Amino acid sequence: MKYITDYNPNWISQFEHIANWLRKRLPSNCHVHHVGSTSIIGMPAKNIVDIDIECPIGSMSAIIKALKLAGYEHEGDKGILGREAFRPKEGTEASFLYPHHLYACESNARELYKHLAFKNYLLENPKKAEWLAKHKIECDNLAESRNEYIERKAASYEVITADSLKWAKKNTAHA
């Protein structure tokens, strides 16, 4: 594989390490979620842990400030409404953590709902996770660049996202 790597069971402990570090620097009413492919056992992925911080409605400015003090640079929503992106500033303690993508969303954000639905759906539906893993590997093997890999896997992600949102809606309605 060129752009992704086999599943690494250490991703879970790396997430926990980063999450514990973040929790010490965030307001106590925030939740830190492991999302994306590295959160799904057996799923090949880029060797970067995806993390969503869930914060109360109306508290984003406090989260941005807390993350700035923790050594992160706020990158704005990067074109995705309701999701704020952050990256570790070079030379800060945050920059020495395992490679990660960090996002913050208010608890009612559609993007947070999508990320959690995607993860939970694949954890509950191992055959779908296996299908996605095979497709990702195939796309990776055929791609000539990272951007081409991303383009090739987009259709399968659209399918899984649509299925996961239907699944989440159905399971929430019966809860």
Helices and strands as residue ranges (DSSP letters): H 10-23, E 31-35, G 37-39, E 49-55, H 60-69, E 72-76, E 84-88, G 93-96, E 100-106, H 110-124, H 126-142, H 146-173
